[in-house]
Amino acid sequence: MRVEPGLVSVRDLLLKVHSGDWSLWLPSFQRRFVWDSDDIKAFLDSLLNGNPVGILLLWRAKNPEDSDPFALRVFVDEGREGKGAENYLIVDGQQRILSLLLLMNGWHVKVGDMEYIEGPISFNLAKGLEASRRGLDLSEGMRAHLGLRDVDALKRKHASEYVDRLLAFCERISSYKLPVYFMDLDDERSPLEKAAEIFILANRAGQRITNVELMLSYVSGVLIPEASSIIRRSYDELQAEFKELDSNALIRYSFGVGLDLKQRQIDDVERFRSAVRGLSAQVDLTGRSVLSRALEETIPFFRSAIGLVRRCIGNAAPSFLTTQLSLVVLATYMHSRAYKDPGKVPEADVEAVRDWLVLVNFHGYYSANPSGRLQKDIETVKDTSGPFPFDDLLSN
């Protein structure tokens, strides 16, 4: 593959995206944007101090939607598509690039049909940058510095000396040169799979991405992009209700129950790849992937499981589970009994579920051999009908 190393200043990156000269996309194997205001502030502090912030990996594509049918376009409100715009899929550096776009765009940016809103980060004369509203909004300063708003209007709103200090901060950030690898992959036999492999290599040591998420990115994003898109969309919707939701639990349920894979298959990338490849070839009478349809039918019961925990113990309870793997077993129970509404679960089962939840979480049951224990509990719930199988699970 052809790789072209280079340096791009923050200023050039932002102006190219704003003008439409550059069109940015997220490939289907990318995870969601996870940084919060504190993460963004720490990143901007690094730029201000001239610290290394890592390399960006951009895949230059003639037509991103041909290269990856489920790629998501990144939008900024005032940006516009330039004629003959260069298209780049962000293979690595999503958190950093979107943070900079948030800074330029008033702390909100759209990815596909989803909007991310963060910040604000403010400039304070006494403390420098703060993840708060105390001080001058750094985004207003950056927009003025880039010529996207009137500097004089900003000075009429705030003390002139204060604004000058703010603009000096923005100059230091915008002049920072980011190291970038521009990659041309379209001549590869399977460019999307190659890009996913590079993503894995770049993130293998990362703390925020679990092995299960990496496998989803590598296998689902390449072999069945629609399925990957379904899981990611469902995760975003569920996280809006339950912020602490661990994608590991949702993925283990989706593939382990929805697609009937063994948990140890999900643990091993080669076995996972082989199983998913076989499933991806199956289509229904309408020509749609059986795998995608199964996921859409199964995942709603995970939301039901979260509702059941709230009914058993209280609204805040899901946030305090020591292991969210217990949600996988509850979702399996709700799915096998067709309980979409937690209110329909019999009171006797509610009491049994509560007791089981307390025991499993108190003892850290899934902290050792999680795949083996989880698989056994899933099979126990699926192999029985009627009431919640408390005694059988207790035996496990």
Secondary structure, DSSP 8 states (H G I E B T S, - for coil): -EEEEEEEEHHHHHHHHHHTSEEEEE-TT-------HHHHHHHHHHHHHT-----EEEEEES-HHHH-TT-EEEE-TT----TT-EEEEEEE-HHHHHHHHHHHTTTEEEETTEEEE----EEETTTEEESSSSSEEHHHHHHHHTTSS-HHHHHHHS-HHHHHHHHHHHHHHHT-EEEEEEEE-TTSSSHHHHHHHHHHHHHTT-SSS-HHHHHIIIIIHHH-HHHHHHHHHHHHHHHHH-TT--HHHHHHHIIIIIS---HHHHH-HHHHHHHHHHHHT-B-TTS-BHHHHHHHHHTHHHHHHHHHHHHHT-TTGGGG-S-THHHHHHHHHHHHTT--SGGGS-HHHHHHHHHHHHHHHHTTGGGSSHHHHHHHHHHHHHH--SS--HHHHHH-
